[in-house]
Amino acid sequence: MTERQLSRRRALAALGATGVAGLAGCTGGGNGSGNGNGDGSGSTQTTTSMDDSDGDDGSGGGETGTETGTPNGPSGTVKIGVLQPISGDLQYYGQQSLWGFLSGLAYKAGTDPLTDVTEGTETVTVGDVDYELYVRDTAFSADNAQTVATNLVRDESVDLLFGCASSGAASRVVQTVVKQAGVPYVAGPAASADITANAETCDEIVFRASENTAMDARSGGKYVAQETDVNRVYLFGADYSFGRAVVNNYRTVLEQEGVEIIDQKFVPRGYSEWQGLLDNAREAGAEGIVGGFTVATLPQLFTTYLNGDYDFRVFGGFATEITTGVVGQTLQKVLGKPLTAEKLNARKFGPFTTRYHWNQYDNEINDAFVESYAGAYGKVPDLFTSGTFTAASAIVQAVESAGSTDGGDVAEAMRGMTVTDTPKGEGGYTFQEYNNQARSEMTVADPVPTTDEWADRWGAAIQPSEPVARISREATTIPADDDGMGCSL
């Protein structure tokens, strides 16, 4: 056991006596709920773009990890605390994230993914290792996430934590539970780039397989700058961490590519008075607009844009089904039914970046994923599912590689790992050693009417086209020497 693990075990033992209330006093205030990255793509949606009190385990859990090191591989139990919003208006964010994680475990086990999983405990067995999942509902709240994470580490002695759809919740869990208790954490799908790029939240035991807002911007921004006629852009974003992350990352990338940023504007979530702002963008000579919003703001923005006489291009990222469904309904109301590719092209609607959608990757792993996921959940895999599938796949791979189920050993094995089994293909994700963020390929696609093949499993009138461009993993994440990278492990 390292000195780092010992010191953290002592810290956790002390914290165990104070309980949740003591930890809550360290948060600095603020709920942080709804940090919105829900739709992760920020540019997508908008685009328009916690030992028990004994402190037994230095890795942050009790003595659940069983280290074997036998030729036949590890055996024992890995306890994983799963934190996702599985109730409330944004429960689909948590559902698809959980379903992706369950699918990744099922793929490694060679079984069908578990269904009807809500709060409680479930077990998936891969080889001789039982992965006990302690699923808890964060309700998209940082306060709730901190409380359940604390309880999972203190009362259940989990070896690892996984999840959070809200970046505010993920950051809170890192700062008040993970770093204090020494419990390895795999964030996802929380998408704010700062989680793995800011010195306050990045850590040797904090990982993320899921794609982030910087990856959206570096992919979409470069494509727009290099492949379209857009030279002047106006940036819009929601006035909180998610929206600001989208705007800041797009600004950086577009300016590096020689695109002029006319101005930027942040508005409250749910903002509806869009005509004046869009008129300002037009009068300033904008040739394109980008924004960072969720479904709370997107319908009003798109309705105003589509009903107005605006000739600038709208670009950013493809969202999850719920947001894309709202966009599709709006398009049908304004452009009429049936939607056609010609109607969409005429309105300069797109292209959009996608972190992952079911039809963007053609390989045996993705084919099996789409089939099993759709069979289990009645939907095709969505925006967050590849990253959370990969998180589960990486954990299993790390357990097998380390020959141990101890959380600290698992984390050590994940550093710098190229994950073998991923929906983006074999070896599709690699954890960068300097910040533990996984880099992976991104695609760019046009919005097209949803085809009959997918209509019963994709509840939106539009879907991504076949990829019109692929952005290599080397070009999607913030480089180690970039001014925006504040993490150096």
Secondary structure, 3 states (H helix, E strand, C coil): CCHHHHHHHHHHHHHHHHHHHHHHCCCCCCCCCCCCCCCCCCCCCCCCCCCCCCCCCCCCCCCCCCCCCCCCCCCEEEEEEEEECCCCCCHHHHHHHHHHHHHHHHHHHCCCCCCCCCCEEEEEEECCEEEEEEEEECCCCHHHHHHHHHHHHHHCCCCEEEECCCHHHHHHHHHHHHHHHCCCEEECCCCCCHHHHCCCCCCCCEEECCCCHHHHHHHHHHHHHHHCCCCEEEEEEECCHHHHHHHHHHHHHHHHCCCEEEEEEEECCCCCCHHHHHHHHHHCCCCEEEEECCCCCHHHHHHHHHHCCCCCEEEEECCCHHHHHHHHHHHHHHHCCCCCHHHHHHCCEEEEEECCCCCCCCCHHHHHHHHHHHHHHCCCCCCCHHHHHHHHHHHHHHHHHHCCCCHHHHHHHHCCCEECCCCCCCCCEEECCCCCEEEECEEEECEEECCCCCCCCCCCCEEECCCCEEECHHHCCCCCCCCCCCCCC
